[in-house]
């Protein structure tokens, strides 16, 4: 058993032993709150170009995930560990789309507001969502880290382009 699989199994066993898997199932889907939170906040501020950059980053991120799927397959940890989990997921584990969306949303919220509590809240929620993927044995650490890394790279590229070529009037 590999190092990542051992860590995933340990995390899953710990939280399953506490009876908290149901809570983590709820937490894992709060990425939608980050996504909708950014869109609503940007919409209310009429930051149309920022919304477009966000949508493009998401499209590129999901396109990249599908492209990787054509060349690289990695079974999900719960399948490898033969855990009795009823998950309606694709078989490929790499990379975590939940982590990607959570972090890209948090990064754009960070860009959109100067409110430190909203910024901290968005990043903390993204981290908790990413951790939930490990707790539920749906991803390996490298899957979650790759989702974070893709989000960070796309965000930094889009921010650089935005800052260089566009000044939006609020």
C-alpha positions in Angstrom: 0.0 0.0 0.0 1.4 3.4 -1.0 2.1 6.3 1.3 -0.8 8.4 0.0 -3.2 5.5 0.3 -2.1 4.8 3.9 -2.7 8.5 4.8 -6.1 8.5 3.1 -7.1 5.3 4.9 -6.0 6.6 8.3 -7.9 9.9 7.8 -11.0 8.0 6.6 -10.9 5.5 9.5 -10.4 8.2 12.1 -13.4 10.3 11.0 -15.6 7.2 10.2 -14.8 5.9 13.7 -16.1 9.2 15.1 -19.3 8.9 13.0 -18.6 12.2 11.3 -18.7 11.0 7.6 -22.2 12.4 7.1 -21.0 15.9 8.3 -18.1 15.7 5.8 -20.5 14.8 3.0 -22.3 18.1 3.7 -19.0 20.1 4.0 -17.6 18.7 0.7 -20.5 20.3 -1.2 -20.1 23.7 0.3 -17.9 24.5 -2.6 -21.1 25.6 -4.3 -21.4 28.3 -1.6 -18.0 29.7 -2.5 -18.8 29.6 -6.2 -22.2 31.3 -5.8 -20.8 33.7 -3.2 -18.2 35.0 -5.6 -20.7 35.2 -8.5 -23.3 37.1 -6.4 -20.7 39.4 -4.8 -19.2 40.2 -8.3 -22.7 40.6 -9.8 -23.8 43.1 -7.1 -20.6 45.1 -7.8 -21.1 44.8 -11.5 -17.7 43.3 -12.1 -18.6 41.7 -15.4 -15.1 41.2 -16.7 -14.1 39.5 -13.4 -17.0 37.2 -13.8 -15.9 36.4 -17.3 -12.3 35.7 -16.1 -13.7 33.4 -13.4 -15.9 31.5 -15.9 -12.9 31.1 -18.3 -10.7 29.8 -15.5 -13.3 27.2 -14.5 -13.7 26.2 -18.2 -10.0 25.8 -18.6 -9.7 23.9 -15.3 -12.4 21.4 -16.2 -11.1 21.1 -19.7 -7.6 20.3 -18.4 -9.1 17.7 -16.0 -10.8 16.0 -18.9 -7.7 16.2 -21.1 -5.6 14.6 -18.3 -8.2 11.8 -18.0 -7.5 10.8 -21.6 -3.8 10.1 -20.7 -3.8 9.3 -17.0 -6.1 7.1 -14.9 -6.0 6.8 -11.2 -8.6 4.8 -9.3 -10.2 6.6 -6.3 -9.0 5.6 -2.9 -12.3 4.2 -1.7 -12.3 1.8 -4.7 -8.7 0.7 -4.1 -9.4 0.3 -0.3 -12.7 -1.6 -1.1 -14.7 0.7 1.1 -18.4 0.4 1.0 -19.1 4.0 -0.2 -22.0 4.8 -2.5 -20.5 7.6 -4.5 -21.7 8.8 -7.8 -18.4 9.8 -9.2 -16.3 9.2 -12.2 -13.7 6.5 -11.7 -10.7 8.8 -12.3 -9.4 10.4 -9.1 -6.9 12.9 -10.6 -7.3 15.9 -9.9 -9.9 17.0 -7.4 -12.5 19.2 -9.1 -14.0 20.1 -5.7 -10.6 21.4 -4.5 -10.1 23.2 -7.8 -13.5 25.0 -7.7 -13.2 25.8 -4.0 -9.8 27.4 -4.4 -10.4 29.2 -7.7 -13.5 30.7 -6.0 -11.6 31.6 -2.9 -8.9 33.3 -4.9 -11.3 35.4 -6.9 -13.1 36.4 -3.7 -9.7 37.4 -2.3 -9.2 39.5 -5.4 -12.7 41.0 -5.3 -12.8 42.2 -1.7 -10.4 43.9 0.7 -12.5 42.6 3.7 -10.0 40.5 5.6 -12.7 38.3 7.2 -14.3 37.4 3.9 -10.8 36.7 2.5 -9.8 34.5 5.5 -13.2 32.8 5.5 -13.0 31.9 1.8 -9.5 30.5 2.1 -10.4 28.5 5.3 -13.5 27.1 3.7 -11.6 26.1 0.6 -9.0 24.3 2.8 -11.8 22.5 4.7 -13.5 21.5 1.5 -10.2 20.1 0.1 -9.6 18.2 3.4 -13.1 16.7 3.1 -12.1 15.0 -0.1 -9.5 13.1 1.9 -11.8 12.4 4.8 -14.3 10.8 2.4 -11.6 8.8 0.7 -12.5 10.2 -2.7 -9.1 11.7 -3.4 -5.5 11.3 -2.6 -3.4 14.2 -1.2 -1.8 14.7 -4.6 -5.2 15.0 -6.2 -6.2 17.7 -3.8 -2.9 19.5 -4.1 -3.1 19.3 -7.9 -6.6 20.9 -7.8 -5.2 23.7 -5.6 -2.2 24.1 -7.9 -4.2 24.3 -11.1 -6.5 26.9 -9.4 -3.6 29.0 -8.2 -1.8 29.0 -11.6 -5.0 29.9 -13.5 -5.8 32.6 -11.0 -2.3 34.1 -11.2 -2.4 34.1 -15.0 -5.8 35.6 -15.1 -5.0 38.3 -12.5 -1.8 39.2 -14.4 -3.8 39.6 -17.7 -6.6 41.5 -15.9 -4.1 43.9 -14.2 -2.2 44.5 -17.4 -5.0 44.9 -19.9 -8.1 45.9 -18.1 -9.1 48.4 -15.5 -12.7 48.0 -14.6 -14.9 50.9 -13.5 -16.9 49.8 -10.4 
